[in-house]
Amino acid sequence: MSTNSTLTIALLLGGDSDEAVISQRSGLATQAALGARGHTVIPIDPAVVDLRGVDWNQFDAVFNVLHGRFGEDGQVQEILDRAGIPYTGSDAATSRLTFSKSAAKERLLQFGVPTPHYVLIHDSDPLERLRRMVEVVGYPLVIKPDTQGSSLGISIVQQPDQLDAALQRCFEFDSFGIVEQYIAGSEWTVGVLDELVLPPICIRTTRPFFDYQAKYEDDETEYLFQTDWPATAIEALQETAVAACRALGTRGLARVDLRADAARTPWVLEVNTIPGMTDHSLVPKAAAHMGIDFAELCDRAIQNCLRRGPSRPHLLQNRQVRHTTVADRLPRIE
């Protein structure tokens, strides 16, 4: 274990989820950033190394940039909790909750955080039943996998003849999906690092929505800080993002994706507990806008997790979240 200001950090990256490539990019950038701050960084890819066999005593902390399944759904957090080592990001209970879009939305609704109405679907549902469920939400609507990131498997459905293809695309990534009310308006994201709320970014794309190509491949995607919105509307975005993080119990770095309707009312789409961490990712962009460079942002994340110390699994067992079912709020569909 290190005894001075420089640390020995295990960096979790890669994995075998659908977002492994993006995780590798985040990992390489984070490794360089932490190295520039004087830390010793040891990359560990769980697609290659069994994390249950790692000697965690050789590390001061873990920086987790595993996107998608295993990295964001509480599994790796449980391993690290048992090892008793501090790690960046949310704990196992919050990660499990937030990774499921439907469970997270139920939690947001319990706390009065605005999020679009939805219904939960499964790939075993008969097509006619799925069509009836869609009618409850109404067109236009969004169909997305319940557990997936990087906008994979998401479709905006404007009319019924687009429904079947959207359902097929969704179920390629998850057996569960959600049919969500479409919020016409502008796309926003707000980064949070514990108590630090970063400036909102307005995202503009020539594509139908901020999909995988717009995020990672389209050079025409715009990320704007200066808008013609009044300060009160910008503050409302930040306040809604903070309310979402508090409702879900996130810690460390998180990114809240929102839509703002014609009245500039914010609606939370989802909360990402392991946001992208490259020089071009949204949270680092927002941090840089307020004078925090990428290396400092990574260093702050690791220092914050060290101050918290390791999670205590015996306490987490009592943090199971009870949420209402969709049927408690929407008409019953036979």
N, C-alpha and C positions, 0 to 999 in steps of 0.2 A: 504493500500500500504506500502511496505517495505521502510524504510528510511536509511538502511545501506547496506553493501555489500552482505548480504544474501537476497534472493529474495523469493517471493511466486510465484510459477510457475504452471500453468495449463498444464498438459501433456495429449495430445490427442492421444489415442491409440485404437486399436481394430477395431471398425466399423463393417460393414456387407459386405465388398467387398470380392472378391476371395482371397485377400491377408491378411485377418483379422488375421490369425494365426501368420504370420510373423510380422505383426504390433504389436501384443501382445508381442512377443519376444523382438522387438525393444524397446517397451515401458518399459518393466520390467528392461531391462539393462540401459536405459536412466534414469529411476527413481532412480536406485541405484547410478549411476554415479553423478547425480546432487545432490543427498542427501549427497554423500561423500564430495561434495564441500560446504556443509553447507546450501543448499537451502531447502525450504519447497516445496515439490512436491505433487500436487493433481492430481491423474489420473482421466481422464474423458473419458468414452467410449460412443461415439455417438450412438452406437447400444442400449444403455440403457438410456442415458440422451439426451434430446432435447437441442442442443446447443443454440437454439434461446431463451431459457428460463434461461440461465446461467447468473448470476451476475458477469460480467467480471471485475468489479471494485475492486474485492477482490484480483486480481492477478496483478503482475508486468508485466508478459509476458506469452506467450504460446509457448510451445515446441511441434511441430506437428510431430508425427511419424505415421500418418494415411496413409498407403500405398494403392494405387489403387483408385477406384472411391470414390468420395466425399472428400477424403483427398488430392488427387493430382490434381484434375481436375478443381480447382478454386472455388468449392462450399463452402468448409469450409473457404477458404480465404475471400470470400465475406462476410460471417457472421462476421469474425474477423475484417474486415475492417470497417463494420458498427458499431461494438462495439468500435472501436478506440483503440485497444490494439495491441502492438507489438507482432509479431510472427516469428518463425524461418521459413526459406525457402522462396521461390519465391512468388510474389504477385499473385493476382487472374488472371490477364491477361496473365502473363507468364505461370502460371500453366495450364490454359486452352489450350494455344498454345502447350506446351510441352507434354501434356498428349496424344495428338493426334499425332501418329507417322507420318502420312502423312502431316499434317499441319506443324509440326516441320521440316520435311525434305524439304518442300518447302521453309521455312524460311532459312534453312541452304544453300540451293542452291542459293537463292537470294544473300547471303553474300559470296558465293564462298567457302563455307566449304565443303570438299569432303564427300559425302555420297552416298551409292549405289543407282543406278537407280531403279525405282519401278513403279508399277501401283496400283491404288486404286480399290478395288473390293467390291462388296456387295452381301449379301446372296440371294438377289432377282435376281441376274444376271443369265441368262440361262447358263447351263453347257458348251454348245458349245462356247458361248461368253467368258466365263472364260478361256477356253482352248486357244482361240485365243489371249487373253490378255497375257496369260503366255508365248506364243511364242514370244511376243515382248521383254520380259525379257531374255528368254532363260535358258536352264538347264546348270548346277544346279542352284537352286534358293531357296529362303526362303519365307515361307508363315507365316504370323503372324497377330494376331488381331491388329486393329488400336489403340485401347485403352486397354492396359493390361500390367501388369508387372510380375516380377518373372519368365519370360520366359514361362508363361502359354499360351498354344495354338499354340506354334511355332513348325514348322517342316522344316527340310531341305529336299528338294525334288530333288533327283538325276535324276529321269527319269519319263516319263509320267504316268506309271502305279501306281505311288505313289501319284499322284495329288489329286484324289478324296478324299482319306482318310485325306490328309493334309488340304484340304478345309473344310471338315466336322469338323475337330479338331479346326480349326481357328474360325469357325462360332459358335462353342459352347460357345465362350467367348465374341463375339462382332458381330454385324451385318455387320460391315465394317472390311475389312482386307487389308493388302498390300502384293503384290507379289514383292519380292525384289531380286535384283542381289546378288548372293552368292559370297563373297570375300574369296577366298582360302588364307590361311595364319594363322597368330597367333592372339589369342584373348587377348585384353588389356582392362584395365579400369583405368581411371584417376579421382581422387577425387579433388574437388575444394571447398574451403571455402572462399567465397568472393575473395579477392586478393591473398589468399594463395593457391598455386598449389601443390598438394601432389605428391609423386613419383609414376610413373606408375606401375601397377601390371600386369605381364604376367600370364594368366590363362591357365593351362593345365589340360585336363580331358580325361579320357579314353572313355567317351561317345561321340556320334557324334558331340555334341556341348555343350555349357555351359547352360544346361537346368535346370529345377527345381530340379531334383534329384542331379545333379552335384553341384548345389548351396547349397542345404540344407541337403542332405542325404548321399552323397558319400564322404567317408573319403579319397579316393584316389585323389581327386581334388587337384592340386598343385597351389600355389600362389607364384610367383617368383619375386623378386626384382633384383637379380643379373643375368644378361643375358650376352651373348657375343655380344650384340649390341653396336655399338659406341655411344658416348654421343650425337652426332648430331641426331641420329635416336630417342633416348629417348626424346630429347628436342622437336623433331617434333611431337611426340605424345602429349606432354604437350601443345605445342603451338596450335595444332589442337583442343584439348579439351577446351582451353581457348577461342579460336575463336568461338566454338560452343556455349559456355555459353554466350558470348557477343552477338552473333546473336539472341539468344533466350531471352536474358535479365534476366537470372537467378540471384539469389542472395542467400546468405547463403550457406548451404551445397548442393552440387550437385555431381552427379557421371556421367561421360561420358564413355559410352561403345563403344569400337572401334575394328576394325579388321585392321591388317597390312598385306598387300599383299607381294608377293615374292620380290618386290623391296623395301619393308619396308615403303611403302606409307600408311599413316593412313587414314582410312575411318570411319566416325562417324556412328554408328548404331542407337543410341538413347541417350537422356540425361534424367536422372532420377532426379527429383527435391526433392524427399523424399527418399533418399537412406537408405538401411538397417542400423540399428544402434544397433548392438550387438557387443560384444567383438570379434566375429568371422566374422563380416561383412567387406566388402572390404574397405570402406572409413576409418573406425577405424584402420584396419590393416595398411593402408598406412600412417596414422597419427602416429601410434606407431613406424613405421620404421624411422620416422624423429624425434622421441623423444617426441611426444605429446601423452600422455596416454588418455584413453577413457574419463575419467572424465574431463580432461582439454579440450578435443575436444568439449564435450557437453557444457561446460561452455563458451568456446569461441563463440560457435554458439548463445547462449542466449545473451551474452554481445554484440555481433555484431548487433543482432536484436534490442536491446535496444538503441544502438547508432543511428540506422536508425530511430527509432520511428515508430508509426503506419502509415500504408498506408493511402492515401487520395482518397477515391472512386471517388470524382468529377474529379480528375485528371486522374484516370484510364480509365474513359469513353472515353477519347481521345486517348487511346493507342490500339485501335483495329488494328489488324495486317491484312494487305491485302496481300494475297499470290496468285500466279498464279495457274492455274489448271494443272493437269497432261497433259491434251491435248495440252497445250502450248509447251510442250517439247517432247512428244512422238507421234508416228503415231496414227491417229484416227482409232478406231476400231468400226465397226458397228455390 
